Amino acid sequence: MIFKTIEEVINYFSTHISGAYTRDNFDAFLTSINFKYTVPSIHITGTNGKGSTATMIQNIFETSGRHVGLFTSPAFDRFSEMIYIDDDEIEDSFVIDFMNKYSNQFETFHLTTFEMQTLLAFSYFTAKKVALAVIEVGMGGKLDATNIFTPILSIITNIGLEHTNYLGPTLIDVATHKAGIIKPGIPTLIGRLDPPCLLVIEDVCRKNHSNLIIVKEPYALKTGISQYFSYGHYENLELTMNGAYQIQNAALAVEAVEILKERFPLKEKDIRLGLHKTFMPGRLEFISSNPMVIIDGAHNPHGVNALVSSLRPFAKKTIFIIFAAFKDKDVEPMLKELSILSHHIVVTSFSHPRARHQIDYQDLRYPYIDDYRLAISRIYQNALKSSVILITGSLAFAGTVRSFIQSGGLHR
């Protein structure tokens, strides 16, 4: 197979998405090509916040003058934003050449899209000789395609129930999978964990002689839009990302660069500027006003809980919620949590092979409109200017809606 355009590659990726959760084929392929990844890299997993934390770390080190790779998933709007070096997305020409080099072997070994994309990111960072990279786990940790190297630091942001069909039905099951990124002799940094999860992580760290560092509690000075907090001896750090939960993510980022500062020295101004410049679309993003439209990619109960907590200042306003999710998500607790915020909930769907449709819900108690554009337009046209419209349930859905709104979809 020969690829000539990036569109052909993206289309190929769309046909190789798999629900399988095993590394057998990928490991066999890596052995066949004798693949080794030696770029100094931070490995980060967690139920929520791992993408934001990874991006903050990358921005801090990049501000210090280093070339830094970043691999996050899933793509929010376009494939290329999964792989960055500094402020630049991966080059189309590299992607095409890479696919032409390996596509026949990908077919032979039946690799999934995410496995191909992981190898692509690692190959890109190696070819471009970055100083270091930040690698976000796709799902879990132990069996994830990214778990094929020894990091310089392992990070677990938090642990909640997610992907239970793959990771297991209990928090301990999920924690055991995430502990798979802990490596012998490599330090492990963790955020807030429930006691059962903490016991799992402590046990794995002890067996691997991994120094366990628990993030200190940050002190929030101001939350909302333009947030300020203090962490350790760093005072009045500013975040431009919304949501009180981003302060927890930022604390992890600051602690991470502190742990690594002997190997990768930096200045306090690098931390300040790196945090300040970090922006990720679809994370409590205010995208329109009168009425206010907020999009957030919360896609599991843990994330929805954090979202609801962040929106409590709007509790006195009328809030309309437009919800769409993937088929493999635990939607009942998500909808229950959102109902604390508002009973004005409309469920919808969007164009994605994993998107949940009306037939995929059991005993759905809320109105369902299959076309998300129609659902949004109806609510937007009838909502008072003082109202709030929240769009949530999936990062992919948030990205789809963001593109729709930015292209003028609200006013058609």
MARBA-354180 format. One record per residue (C-alpha): residue in one letter; z, x, y. Coordinates in steps of 0.1 Angstrom, whole numbers, padded with zeros to 4 digits, always signed. Example, Ala and Ser with C-alpha at 12.3 -4.5 7.8 and 13.67 -1.06 7.14 Angstrom:
A+0078+0123-0045/S+0071+0137-0011/
***
This chain:
M+0000+0000+0000/I-0010+0013+0034/F+0007+0002+0066/K-0011+0005+0099/T+0011-0015+0123/I+0048-0022+0128/E+0041-0059+0123/E+0029-0052+0088/V+0061-0033+0080/I+0083-0061+0094/N+0064-0087+0074/Y+0069-0065+0043/F+0106-0063+0050/S+0108-0101+0052/T+0094-0105+0017/H+0119-0081+0001/I+0152-0096+0012/S+0174-0099-0019/G+0207-0116-0028/A+0214-0090-0054/Y+0246-0069-0048/T+0241-0038-0069/R+0232-0002-0062/D+0216+0006-0096/N+0180+0006-0084/F+0188+0024-0051/D+0209+0051-0068/A+0181+0057-0093/F+0155+0060-0065/L+0177+0084-0045/T+0181+0106-0076/S+0144+0106-0082/I+0137+0120-0047/N+0168+0142-0047/F+0180+0126-0015/K+0209+0142+0004/Y+0223+0131+0037/T+0242+0157+0056/V+0243+0146+0092/P+0279+0144+0104/S+0285+0107+0104/I+0312+0081+0109/H+0312+0052+0083/I+0326+0019+0095/T+0333-0014+0077/G+0353-0045+0085/T+0350-0083+0085/N+0343-0084+0122/G+0340-0060+0151/K+0323-0032+0132/G+0291-0034+0151/S+0308-0035+0185/T+0332-0006+0176/A+0303+0015+0162/T+0283+0010+0194/M+0313+0019+0216/I+0318+0051+0196/Q+0281+0060+0199/N+0281+0054+0236/I+0311+0075+0242/F+0297+0105+0223/E+0263+0100+0239/T+0278+0100+0274/S+0294+0134+0265/G+0258+0148+0263/R+0252+0146+0226/H+0223+0130+0207/V+0239+0103+0186/G+0224+0081+0160/L+0235+0045+0154/F+0227+0022+0125/T+0239-0014+0127/S+0229-0046+0109/P+0217-0072+0109/A+0190-0071+0135/F+0199-0094+0164/D+0165-0100+0179/R+0140-0074+0166/F+0141-0050+0137/S+0139-0018+0157/E+0173-0024+0174/M+0191-0016+0141/I+0183+0021+0145/Y+0190+0039+0177/I+0192+0075+0189/D+0210+0075+0223/D+0195+0046+0242/D+0162+0046+0224/E+0152+0024+0194/I+0135+0040+0164/E+0098+0050+0170/D+0073+0027+0154/S+0052+0057+0143/F+0081+0071+0124/V+0087+0037+0106/I+0050+0034+0096/D+0048+0070+0084/F+0080+0066+0064/M+0068+0034+0048/N+0035+0049+0038/K+0053+0079+0023/Y+0077+0058+0001/S+0063+0023-0003/N+0049+0028-0038/Q+0082+0042-0050/F+0100+0013-0033/E+0080-0011-0054/T+0085+0009-0086/F+0123+0009-0081/H+0124-0027-0067/L+0144-0017-0036/T+0157-0044-0012/T+0149-0046+0025/F+0184-0033+0034/E+0181-0003+0010/M+0148+0006+0026/Q+0162+0003+0061/T+0193+0023+0052/L+0171+0052+0039/L+0149+0049+0070/A+0178+0053+0093/F+0193+0082+0074/S+0158+0099+0073/Y+0153+0093+0110/F+0186+0108+0120/T+0180+0138+0098/A+0144+0144+0111/K+0156+0141+0147/K+0185+0164+0141/V+0211+0143+0159/A+0245+0158+0165/L+0263+0130+0147/A+0257+0094+0137/V+0277+0061+0134/I+0268+0041+0103/E+0278+0004+0099/V+0282-0010+0065/G+0260-0039+0056/M+0285-0058+0034/G+0317-0048+0018/G+0316-0010+0013/K+0319+0001-0023/L+0285-0011-0034/D+0268-0011+0000/A+0236+0008+0004/T+0251+0029+0032/N+0278+0043+0009/I+0258+0073-0002/F+0273+0101+0018/T+0306+0117+0027/P+0316+0108+0063/I+0337+0127+0088/L+0357+0096+0094/S+0360+0062+0077/I+0369+0032+0098/I+0380-0003+0086/T+0382-0026+0116/N+0399-0056+0099/I+0397-0076+0067/G+0392-0113+0063/L+0377-0136+0037/E+0339-0132+0037/H+0310-0130+0013/T+0333-0143-0014/N+0304-0148-0038/Y+0299-0111-0038/L+0332-0095-0028/G+0355-0118-0046/P+0377-0149-0037/T+0408-0131-0024/L+0417-0108+0005/I+0427-0082-0020/D+0392-0084-0036/V+0376-0079-0002/A+0400-0051+0007/T+0392-0033-0025/H+0354-0034-0017/K+0360-0022+0019/A+0382+0006+0006/G+0352+0020-0012/I+0342+0039+0019/I+0374+0059+0018/K+0366+0094+0006/P+0387+0124-0007/G+0402+0144+0020/I+0384+0124+0048/P+0407+0107+0074/T+0407+0068+0075/L+0413+0048+0106/I+0422+0011+0103/G+0428-0018+0127/R+0452-0047+0122/L+0454-0056+0085/D+0475-0083+0067/P+0502-0067+0045/P+0484-0073+0011/C+0452-0056+0025/L+0472-0028+0040/L+0488-0021+0006/V+0453-0018-0010/I+0441+0006+0017/E+0473+0027+0016/D+0470+0030-0022/V+0434+0041-0021/C+0441+0066+0007/R+0470+0081-0012/K+0449+0085-0043/N+0421+0102-0023/H+0444+0123-0002/S+0430+0106+0029/N+0451+0108+0060/L+0456+0072+0071/I+0457+0065+0108/I+0467+0030+0120/V+0454+0022+0155/K+0480+0017+0181/E+0484-0016+0199/P+0464-0016+0232/Y+0479-0031+0263/A+0457-0057+0278/L+0458-0057+0316/K+0431-0083+0322/T+0410-0103+0298/G+0380-0125+0303/I+0350-0111+0322/S+0354-0074+0331/Q+0384-0066+0310/Y+0409-0039+0316/F+0433-0023+0291/S+0454+0008+0284/Y+0455+0027+0252/G+0478+0057+0246/H+0476+0079+0277/Y+0444+0063+0288/E+0451+0038+0315/N+0429+0011+0331/L+0400+0014+0308/E+0373-0011+0317/L+0351-0032+0293/T+0322-0053+0305/M+0320-0072+0272/N+0338-0105+0270/G+0364-0116+0246/A+0400-0103+0241/Y+0391-0092+0206/Q+0368-0065+0222/I+0399-0047+0234/Q+0409-0042+0198/N+0375-0029+0190/A+0377-0005+0220/A+0411+0007+0209/L+0396+0017+0176/A+0367+0035+0193/V+0391+0055+0215/E+0413+0064+0186/A+0382+0075+0166/V+0369+0099+0192/E+0405+0112+0196/I+0406+0120+0159/L+0373+0139+0161/K+0378+0156+0195/E+0385+0190+0180/R+0351+0190+0163/F+0334+0170+0191/P+0352+0177+0224/L+0347+0153+0252/K+0363+0144+0286/E+0382+0113+0296/K+0353+0102+0318/D+0331+0101+0287/I+0354+0076+0272/R+0356+0055+0304/L+0318+0055+0310/G+0310+0050+0273/L+0331+0019+0270/H+0319+0006+0304/K+0282+0008+0295/T+0286-0009+0261/F+0269-0042+0259/M+0260-0061+0228/P+0241-0094+0231/G+0254-0125+0213/R+0290-0114+0215/L+0307-0141+0237/E+0276-0138+0260/F+0274-0161+0290/I+0236-0167+0291/S+0233-0197+0315/S+0253-0217+0340/N+0256-0253+0352/P+0263-0261+0325/M+0276-0229+0311/V+0259-0218+0279/I+0277-0193+0257/I+0262-0177+0225/D+0284-0159+0200/G+0274-0146+0166/A+0308-0154+0149/H+0298-0160+0112/N+0330-0162+0092/P+0364-0178+0096/H+0380-0147+0109/G+0354-0143+0136/V+0354-0180+0146/N+0392-0178+0149/A+0388-0149+0174/L+0361-0168+0192/V+0383-0200+0196/S+0412-0179+0209/S+0389-0163+0235/L+0377-0197+0247/R+0411-0212+0252/P+0408-0208+0290/F+0380-0234+0289/A+0401-0259+0269/K+0402-0283+0298/K+0364-0285+0301/T+0342-0306+0279/I+0328-0283+0253/F+0297-0290+0232/I+0293-0269+0201/I+0259-0263+0184/F+0264-0247+0149/A+0241-0231+0124/A+0250-0208+0095/F+0236-0191+0064/K+0238-0207+0030/D+0262-0181+0016/K+0288-0186+0044/D+0321-0205+0040/V+0313-0231+0067/E+0342-0256+0061/P+0369-0234+0076/M+0346-0224+0104/L+0339-0259+0114/K+0375-0268+0110/E+0385-0240+0134/L+0358-0250+0159/S+0371-0286+0159/I+0403-0273+0175/L+0382-0264+0204/S+0361-0295+0205/H+0351-0326+0185/H+0316-0325+0201/I+0299-0306+0173/V+0263-0308+0163/V+0250-0290+0132/T+0215-0277+0131/S+0193-0251+0114/F+0167-0224+0123/S+0138-0205+0107/H+0153-0180+0083/P+0152-0177+0045/R+0190-0178+0043/A+0195-0206+0069/R+0216-0236+0058/H+0199-0271+0060/Q+0214-0305+0058/I+0211-0306+0020/D+0232-0275+0018/Y+0263-0292+0034/Q+0287-0312+0014/D+0302-0343+0031/L+0290-0332+0065/R+0311-0350+0091/Y+0291-0340+0122/P+0257-0351+0135/Y+0228-0330+0121/I+0195-0322+0139/D+0173-0300+0119/D+0154-0285+0149/Y+0178-0263+0169/R+0155-0265+0200/L+0158-0303+0200/A+0196-0301+0195/I+0200-0277+0224/S+0177-0296+0247/R+0194-0329+0241/I+0228-0316+0247/Y+0218-0295+0277/Q+0200-0324+0294/N+0229-0348+0290/A+0258-0324+0296/L+0276-0324+0330/K+0273-0292+0350/S+0310-0286+0345/S+0306-0286+0307/V+0304-0257+0283/I+0278-0254+0256/L+0287-0230+0228/I+0261-0218+0203/T+0276-0201+0172/G+0278-0198+0134/S+0254-0168+0128/L+0243-0136+0145/A+0207-0144+0134/F+0210-0179+0149/A+0225-0165+0181/G+0196-0141+0184/T+0171-0169+0178/V+0186-0191+0205/R+0189-0162+0230/S+0152-0156+0227/F+0145-0193+0231/I+0166-0196+0262/Q+0153-0164+0278/S+0118-0176+0273/G+0126-0207+0294/G+0133-0231+0265/L+0160-0250+0283/H+0136-0262+0310/R+0106-0272+0289/
***
